[in-house]
Amino acid sequence: MTVTRAAEASVHPRIDSEDTHVNDLQLLRAMVRVRCVEEVLADVYRDEQEMRTPVHFSIGQEATAVGVCAALRTEDIVYSGHRCHAHYLAKGGDLRAMVAELYGRESGCAAGRGGSVHLVDEAAGFGASSAILGEMIAVATGTAWAFARERAPRVAVTFFGDGASEEGVFHESLNFAALRRLPVLYVCENNQYSLTSPLPARQPAGTGIGERAGGYGIPVSRVDGNDVTAVRSAAAAAVEHCRAGRGPRFLELDTYRWREHVGPNWDHEHGGRSRAEVRSWMRRCPIARATAALRGGEPSVEKLVTAWEEEFRAEARTAVAHAKSAAWPKVGDLLAGTYGDMK
Ligand SMILES: Cc1ncc(C[n+]2csc(CCOP(=O)(O)OP(=O)(O)O)c2C)c(N)n1
């Protein structure tokens, strides 16, 4: 029972505990939370049409966010792109402030000015997210440069998709980070699609994203991104390397998004990808996989998952109710916190 209580204690697993069984349960719990929050938001978004923001869900990709963030300290800074809810939550971002942001409220994490693609939680070490593809790759590289100059034992981390690896700034940033041996971890979530365009239609046969990063002399690990413990182990080794001042590292994590590129729906009816392909990846669900792996040591793991689902769905619904009753920003303050407000 000690194990279960420890797992209940946190939705932000860290690697400081020696007990890997406890940690693995915590990883599972953290993934269940991300999944439940996104599923509740997807339902509410579709049924109410009240959130005035695009939403890019990571449903099916939870192991990448949770596995990587479990290897980080609060003072390490994470950046993300448009598909950022899971990264924000896994790094310890405030759920209520995220949901209020989706509803455009003043209590949102970006004061209701940014929407779902502009999440931030400085206290949790979640630096920023942006829908400009590749932008945060450069920002994370700059942050790592600052850490290196300050000789701070901190690591900058940036999540991005396979599509973002095709931006020029990807190459400029990796080259600079390798040259200066910066403490930055690049995490490519390779979910095979950029909108509806599959990887083989965009990149030459026989080449790969990790190979391109390796071309700059950056050590690369390619990992099954739906295996949360494998992701955590690879991330822990990479973060240790960065923190020790040995330069950047690169993780390529193979995974798959279940829902449409943007929005709460499924997209197999639109012709871009087949129902069979989506189903084959749903059979590789990271949560089902982690649950099965834990069954031997924790026979009641399914019951735990069911209880967590109830708990987190309720938490998400409360955050939605809270956001809906929160104040809107004042029209007169529209430019507050923006460049337009600067004297
Ligand atoms: C500089 C820039 N170019 C194009 C876009 C339009 N765009 C938004 S998301 C996206 C696809 C992103 O694919 P990927 O990086 O693989 O991330 P995923 O959506 O698969 O998580 C594109 C092309 C953009 N936001 N920014």
The ligand as a Gaussian input file, in Angstrom:
#p B3LYP/6-31G(d) Opt

LIG

1 1
 C        6.379000      28.803000     -39.738000
 C        5.079000      28.066000     -39.898000
 N        4.800000      27.431000     -41.054000
 C        3.626000      26.770000     -41.198000
 C        2.722000      26.728000     -40.173000
 C        1.396000      25.981000     -40.331000
 N        1.396000      24.748000     -39.531000
 C        0.829000      24.717000     -38.316000
 S        0.953000      23.232000     -37.597000
 C        1.750000      22.584000     -38.928000
 C        2.166000      21.132000     -38.953000
 C        3.032000      20.794000     -37.814000
 O        3.450000      19.463000     -37.884000
 P        4.456000      18.914000     -36.824000
 O        5.548000      19.885000     -36.593000
 O        4.868000      17.564000     -37.244000
 O        3.622000      18.871000     -35.484000
 P        2.271000      18.056000     -35.165000
 O        1.142000      18.961000     -35.568000
 O        2.299000      16.812000     -35.961000
 O        2.294000      17.836000     -33.708000
 C        1.919000      23.554000     -39.919000
 C        2.586000      23.321000     -41.214000
 C        3.061000      27.410000     -38.990000
 N        2.248000      27.411000     -37.922000
 N        4.243000      28.045000     -38.850000

